[in-house]
């Protein structure tokens, strides 16, 4: 899923995705971690508060004005990896089918 990825290297708040006045949406997916990863938008992340990616595979889609803000997160030292997709047309749903499959 990820067009890019961010790996935490400490337990302080870190910028996962920089602010971008032209971005309309993005998707984040927790790829690996043994800890919860709290997220904050346009401000520093705080442990055990706000939106949290808890298990590998957890996904969040951010749209509109909030997507233009910087996204920050905290990982308590487990070197979590978050996948980042900013392209249009990427939606993650279990069991969905966009078919028909190409025949050529």
TARA-V79083 format. One record per residue. N is the residue number from 1. RES is the residue in one small letter. D_LAST is the distance of its C-alpha to the last C-alpha in whole Angstrom. Layout:
n->N res->RES d_last->D_LAST
n->N res->RES d_last->D_LAST
This chain:
n->1 res->x d_last->24
n->2 res->x d_last->26
n->3 res->x d_last->26
n->4 res->x d_last->29
n->5 res->x d_last->32
n->6 res->x d_last->36
n->7 res->x d_last->38
n->8 res->x d_last->42
n->9 res->x d_last->45
n->10 res->x d_last->48
n->11 res->x d_last->49
n->12 res->x d_last->50
n->13 res->x d_last->48
n->14 res->x d_last->45
n->15 res->x d_last->43
n->16 res->x d_last->39
n->17 res->x d_last->38
n->18 res->x d_last->40
n->19 res->x d_last->40
n->20 res->x d_last->38
n->21 res->x d_last->39
n->22 res->x d_last->36
n->23 res->x d_last->34
n->24 res->x d_last->33
n->25 res->x d_last->32
n->26 res->x d_last->31
n->27 res->x d_last->30
n->28 res->x d_last->32
n->29 res->x d_last->32
n->30 res->x d_last->34
n->31 res->x d_last->33
n->32 res->x d_last->36
n->33 res->x d_last->40
n->34 res->x d_last->43
n->35 res->x d_last->44
n->36 res->x d_last->44
n->37 res->x d_last->42
n->38 res->x d_last->44
n->39 res->x d_last->43
n->40 res->x d_last->44
n->41 res->x d_last->43
n->42 res->x d_last->45
n->43 res->x d_last->48
n->44 res->x d_last->49
n->45 res->x d_last->48
n->46 res->x d_last->50
n->47 res->x d_last->50
n->48 res->x d_last->50
n->49 res->x d_last->49
n->50 res->x d_last->47
n->51 res->x d_last->43
n->52 res->x d_last->42
n->53 res->x d_last->39
n->54 res->x d_last->41
n->55 res->x d_last->38
n->56 res->x d_last->35
n->57 res->x d_last->32
n->58 res->x d_last->34
n->59 res->x d_last->32
n->60 res->x d_last->34
n->61 res->x d_last->32
n->62 res->x d_last->35
n->63 res->x d_last->35
n->64 res->x d_last->37
n->65 res->x d_last->40
n->66 res->x d_last->40
n->67 res->x d_last->37
n->68 res->x d_last->39
n->69 res->x d_last->41
n->70 res->x d_last->42
n->71 res->x d_last->41
n->72 res->x d_last->43
n->73 res->x d_last->43
n->74 res->x d_last->46
n->75 res->x d_last->45
n->76 res->x d_last->48
n->77 res->x d_last->48
n->78 res->x d_last->45
n->79 res->x d_last->42
n->80 res->x d_last->40
n->81 res->x d_last->36
n->82 res->x d_last->34
n->83 res->x d_last->31
n->84 res->x d_last->30
n->85 res->x d_last->28
n->86 res->x d_last->28
n->87 res->x d_last->25
n->88 res->x d_last->24
n->89 res->x d_last->22
n->90 res->x d_last->23
n->91 res->x d_last->24
n->92 res->x d_last->25
n->93 res->x d_last->26
n->94 res->x d_last->26
n->95 res->x d_last->24
n->96 res->x d_last->22
n->97 res->x d_last->18
n->98 res->x d_last->17
n->99 res->x d_last->14
n->100 res->x d_last->12
n->101 res->x d_last->9
n->102 res->x d_last->6
n->103 res->x d_last->4
n->104 res->x d_last->0
